[in-house]
């Protein structure tokens, strides 16, 4: 081997060693970056999960509130129906009493004898 071959051989060995060192450092930095972003992604996943759970709780709360409101509205509607029935019954009772009072028989003084019982 002559001097030029020795020099080019030495340059090639040195370049290979430097390339391996650079590659090793790059792998190390890549691993550190990967680890950092994995931690960040886990934190982000936890944050997204917590936000989703909070949204789910809010949806449940709203659904429960809507169901309770609907139940109250149904109770009020039923009470109104009962009031209407009672009012109609009272009107019919008044009409029946008025008819009975204006009827020629029996005597108006005795018209309620069979309707009301005095105890």
C-alpha positions in Angstrom: 0.0 0.0 0.0 1.3 3.4 -0.8 0.8 6.6 1.1 -2.3 7.7 -0.7 -4.0 4.4 -0.1 -3.2 4.6 3.6 -4.5 8.2 3.8 -7.7 7.4 2.0 -8.2 4.2 4.1 -7.7 6.3 7.3 -10.2 8.9 6.0 -12.7 6.2 5.2 -12.3 4.6 8.7 -12.5 8.0 10.4 -15.6 9.0 8.3 -17.3 5.7 9.1 -16.6 6.1 12.9 -17.9 9.7 12.7 -21.0 8.6 10.8 -21.6 5.9 13.4 -21.2 8.5 16.2 -23.6 10.9 14.5 -26.1 8.1 13.9 -25.8 7.0 17.5 -26.4 10.5 18.7 -29.3 10.9 16.3 -30.9 7.7 17.6 -30.5 8.9 21.2 -32.0 12.3 20.4 -34.9 10.6 18.5 -35.6 8.3 21.5 -35.6 11.3 23.8 -38.0 13.2 21.5 -40.2 10.2 21.1 -40.4 9.7 24.9 -41.2 13.4 25.4 -44.0 13.3 22.8 -45.3 10.1 24.2 -45.6 11.7 27.6 -47.3 14.8 26.0 -49.7 12.6 24.1 -50.6 10.7 27.2 -51.3 14.0 29.0 -53.4 15.2 26.1 -55.3 11.9 26.0 -56.1 12.2 29.8 -57.2 15.8 29.2 -59.5 14.8 26.3 -60.9 11.9 28.3 -61.6 14.1 31.3 -63.3 16.7 29.0 -65.4 13.9 27.4 -66.4 12.5 30.8 -67.4 16.1 31.9 -69.5 16.5 28.7 -71.2 13.1 29.4 -72.0 14.2 32.9 -73.4 17.5 31.6 -75.5 15.6 29.0 -76.8 13.3 31.8 -77.6 16.3 34.0 -79.5 18.0 31.2 -81.4 14.8 30.3 -82.4 14.3 33.9 -83.5 17.9 34.2 -85.6 17.7 31.0 -87.2 14.4 32.3 -88.0 16.0 35.6 -89.5 19.1 33.9 -91.6 16.8 31.6 -92.8 14.9 34.7 -93.8 18.1 36.4 -95.6 19.3 33.3 -97.5 16.0 33.2 -98.5 16.3 36.8 -99.7 19.8 36.2 -101.7 18.7 33.2 -103.3 15.9 35.2 -104.2 18.3 38.0 -105.7 20.7 35.4 -107.7 17.8 34.0 -109.0 16.9 37.5 -109.9 20.5 38.1 -111.8 20.6 34.8 -113.6 17.4 35.7 -114.5 18.8 39.2 -115.8 22.0 37.6 -117.9 20.1 35.1 -119.3 17.9 37.8 -120.1 20.9 39.9 -121.9 22.6 37.0 -123.9 19.4 36.3 -124.8 19.2 40.0 -125.9 22.8 40.1 -128.0 22.3 36.9 -129.5 19.2 38.4 -130.3 21.0 41.7 -131.8 24.0 39.8 -133.9 21.6 37.6 -135.1 19.8 40.7 -135.9 23.1 42.5 -137.9 24.4 39.4 -139.7 21.1 38.9 -143.3 20.9 40.0 -142.9 17.7 41.9 -141.7 17.0 44.5 -142.1 19.9 46.8 -138.9 22.1 46.6 -138.5 21.9 50.4 -138.1 18.1 50.1 -136.0 17.9 46.9 -132.7 17.3 48.7 -134.1 14.7 51.1 -132.8 11.8 49.1 -129.6 13.5 47.9 -128.1 14.7 51.2 -128.1 12.7 54.4 -127.9 14.6 57.7 -126.0 12.5 60.1 
